[in-house]
Every structure is written in C-alpha cells, then in structure tokens.
C-alpha cells in the first residue's frame, strides 16, 4: 500500500470535515467557521507549494551565475597568487643583483682610490720635475705639458637608476587594474529578476498560509470547547 503523504492526509481530513458540516447535518456555527478557516489554510498551503515549485524551476539560472562567479573568483585568486609569487621572486633577484652591484661599486671605489693615489704621485713628480728643470726648459709649451700631466683624472660617471623601480611601478599598476576589475565584476553581479520574483511570491505565499493557519488553530480550539460544553 502506498504511504500517504502529508498532503493526502490533509485532503482526507478536509473531506471528512466537509461531510460533517453539510447543510443537512446540524452543526454548530463555531464548527462551520473552524471548517472554513481550515479549508482556507489548506488552499493557501497548496498555493505555497506551487510557488516553491516555481522557484525551484528558475533557481538553475542563479546556479549558472553563481558558478560563473566562483570561476571568476578562482581566476582572481590564482592571478593574485601568481603576482605575489612573481613579486617575491623579483625581490629576491633584486636583492642578489643589488648585492652584486654593491660589490662592483666597492671594487670600482678601490680602483678609483688607487688611480687617484697614482695621479697624486704623478702630480707631485711632475711638480718636482717642473721646479727642477725650469731653468733648463724655459719654453712655455713645456710648462703647459707639465701642467696637463698634473691634472687629476675625471670622476667615473654615475650608474643609471635601477630597472627594478620601473618593474615595481608596473606591478603596482597591474594590481590597481586587477582591483578595479574585481570591483567592477562584483558591482555587475545581479540576481536574475525571475529568481527574485519567484522568491518574493513564495515568501508571500508562505506568510499568508502561516497567518491563515494561526487563525484556523484558534477557531478549531473554540469549536472543540463548544463541542465539549454543548455537544456536537
């Protein structure tokens, strides 16, 4: 035998109640009111069930949008993780190159100091030679040559700016663009209008049934009290 569903039991109870309150039967007014309120609650219950079924039919539309949203969120997360890993690798490489650059600058500084020391020694020697041989070489061109030899060597040119600053600026710009993309995607997400309408209708149907059920419970309680006091 098929198991009776709650809806089947409800219909059976209503049918029995309607038979009991037929016009030919002498039924108290309180019982008739209780029957009418229960019948109305039953109709609203069936309407709520239909609204829920309609909501279930349009929910796949929302499921598709949610799946798309999850995929986009995963893409954003993967991109953010990749950017973070790239930034970390860039910083490690930058540190290694900075250390190598510092070593090269130190070597250049040491070479520059040695070169300057040699230049100073050469200048002292040229000055001594100029003073020693001035009486032997009165020609002004010789003095100009000695003065030229005593000049200090030029300073080394400054090294260009690090390319990592430009790379960091580019990474920051990419992060800003990605944040704007995430914000625009979130602002553009909307629940389909069909889902909103079906959900609103189902909610209204439920609360209408709930109010009718409370009214039916009160009237059934009054009918039972009347039957106990006066007899059915």
C-alpha positions in Angstrom: 0.0 0.0 0.0 1.3 3.4 -0.9 2.4 5.6 2.0 0.2 8.6 2.4 1.8 12.0 2.0 1.0 14.9 4.4 -0.9 16.5 1.5 -3.0 13.3 1.1 -3.8 13.3 4.9 -4.8 16.9 4.7 -7.2 16.4 1.8 -8.7 13.4 3.6 -9.2 15.4 6.8 -10.8 18.3 4.9 -13.1 15.9 3.0 -14.3 14.3 6.3 -14.8 17.7 7.8 -16.8 18.9 4.9 -19.1 15.8 5.1 -19.6 16.5 8.8 -20.8 20.1 8.2 -23.1 19.5 5.3 -26.3 21.6 5.4 -28.4 18.6 6.3 -26.3 18.0 9.3 -27.0 20.1 12.4 -23.6 21.6 13.1 -22.7 24.4 15.5 -21.7 27.7 13.8 -18.3 27.6 15.6 -17.6 24.3 13.8 -18.6 25.7 10.5 -16.3 28.6 11.0 -13.5 26.3 12.0 -14.0 24.2 8.9 -14.0 27.2 6.6 -10.7 28.5 8.2 -9.0 25.1 7.9 -10.1 24.8 4.3 -8.7 28.3 3.5 -5.4 27.4 5.2 -5.3 24.2 3.2 -5.8 26.1 -0.1 -3.0 28.6 0.9 -0.7 25.7 1.8 -1.2 24.3 -1.7 -0.5 27.7 -3.2 2.7 27.9 -1.2 3.8 24.5 -2.5 3.1 25.7 -6.1 5.1 28.8 -5.5 8.0 26.8 -4.2 7.9 24.6 -7.3 8.0 27.7 -9.5 11.0 29.0 -7.5 12.8 25.6 -8.0 12.3 25.9 -11.7 14.1 29.2 -12.0 16.9 28.5 -9.5 19.2 27.0 -12.2 19.5 30.5 -13.6 21.0 31.6 -10.3 23.2 28.5 -10.1 24.7 29.3 -13.5 25.6 32.8 -12.4 27.0 31.6 -9.1 29.2 29.1 -10.9 30.4 31.8 -13.2 31.1 34.0 -10.1 33.1 31.1 -8.4 35.2 30.6 -11.6 36.0 34.3 -11.8 36.8 34.4 -8.1 39.2 31.4 -8.6 40.8 33.2 -11.6 41.3 36.3 -9.5 42.8 34.3 -6.6 45.1 32.4 -9.0 46.2 35.7 -10.6 46.8 37.3 -7.2 48.9 34.3 -6.1 50.9 34.3 -9.3 51.5 38.1 -8.9 52.6 37.6 -5.3 55.0 34.8 -6.3 56.4 36.9 -9.1 56.9 39.9 -6.8 58.7 37.7 -4.3 60.9 36.3 -7.0 61.6 39.8 -8.3 62.6 41.0 -4.8 64.9 38.0 -4.3 66.5 38.7 -7.7 66.7 42.4 -6.9 68.5 41.7 -3.6 71.0 39.4 -5.4 71.7 42.0 -8.1 71.9 44.8 -5.5 74.5 42.8 -3.6 76.4 42.2 -6.8 76.2 45.9 -7.7 77.4 46.9 -4.3 80.4 44.6 -4.7 81.2 46.1 -8.1 80.8 49.6 -6.7 83.2 48.7 -3.9 85.7 47.4 -6.4 85.4 50.5 -8.5 85.8 52.7 -5.5 89.0 50.9 -4.5 90.3 51.2 -8.1 89.4 54.9 -8.1 91.3 55.5 -4.9 94.3 53.7 -6.3 94.1 55.6 -9.5 93.8 58.9 -7.6 96.8 58.0 -5.5 98.8 57.3 -8.6 97.6 60.6 -10.1 98.6 62.5 -7.0 102.0 60.8 -7.0 102.4 61.7 -10.7 101.3 65.2 -10.0 103.9 65.6 -7.2 106.5 64.1 -9.5 105.6 66.5 -12.3 105.7 69.4 -10.0 109.1 68.4 -8.7 110.3 67.9 -12.2 108.9 71.2 -13.3 110.7 73.1 -10.5 113.9 71.1 -11.0 114.1 71.6 -14.7 112.6 75.1 -15.1 115.9 76.7 -15.7 116.8 74.1 -18.3 113.5 74.3 -20.2 112.3 77.9 -20.4 109.9 77.1 -23.3 106.3 77.8 -22.2 105.0 74.8 -24.1 106.8 72.5 -21.7 105.2 74.1 -18.7 101.8 73.7 -20.3 102.5 70.0 -20.9 103.6 69.5 -17.3 100.5 71.3 -16.1 98.4 69.0 -18.2 100.1 65.9 -16.8 99.5 67.1 -13.2 95.7 67.3 -13.7 93.5 64.8 -11.8 91.7 62.1 -13.8 88.0 62.6 -14.3 85.4 61.1 -12.0 83.5 58.0 -13.1 80.0 58.6 -14.4 77.1 57.8 -12.1 75.4 54.5 -12.7 71.8 54.5 -14.2 68.7 54.1 -12.0 67.8 50.5 -11.1 65.4 48.9 -13.5 63.6 47.2 -10.6 61.9 50.5 -9.7 60.2 50.5 -13.1 59.3 46.9 -12.6 57.7 47.6 -9.2 55.8 50.5 -10.6 54.4 48.3 -13.3 53.4 45.6 -10.8 51.6 48.2 -8.7 49.7 49.4 -11.8 48.7 45.9 -12.6 47.5 45.3 -9.0 45.4 48.5 -9.2 43.9 47.4 -12.6 43.1 44.0 -11.1 41.4 45.5 -8.1 39.3 47.7 -10.3 38.3 44.6 -12.4 37.2 42.7 -9.2 35.2 45.7 -8.0 33.5 46.2 -11.4 32.7 42.4 -11.6 31.2 42.5 -8.1 29.1 45.6 -8.8 27.9 44.0 -12.1 26.6 40.8 -10.4 22.8 40.7 -10.1 20.4 38.0 -9.1 18.1 37.3 -12.1 14.8 39.1 -11.9 12.9 35.8 -12.4 14.5 34.4 -9.3 13.7 37.5 -7.2 10.1 37.5 -8.3 9.7 33.7 -7.7 11.3 34.0 -4.2 9.2 37.0 -3.3 6.0 35.2 -4.4 7.0 32.1 -2.4 7.7 34.2 0.7 4.3 36.0 0.4 2.5 32.7 -0.1 4.2 31.2 3.0 3.3 34.1 5.3 -0.3 34.1 4.0 -0.5 30.4 4.8 1.1 31.0 8.3 -1.5 33.7 9.2 -4.4 31.5 8.0 -3.0 28.5 9.9 -2.9 30.6 13.1 -6.5 31.7 12.6 -7.6 28.2 11.9 -6.0 26.9 15.1 -7.9 29.5 17.1 -11.2 28.7 15.5 -10.7 24.9 15.8 -9.9 25.4 19.5 -13.1 27.4 20.0 -15.1 24.7 18.2 -13.7 22.0 20.4 -14.6 24.0 23.5 -18.1 24.5 22.2 -18.5 20.8 21.4 -17.3 19.8 24.9 -19.7 22.3 26.6 -22.8 21.8 24.4 -22.2 18.6 22.5 -21.5 18.2 18.8 
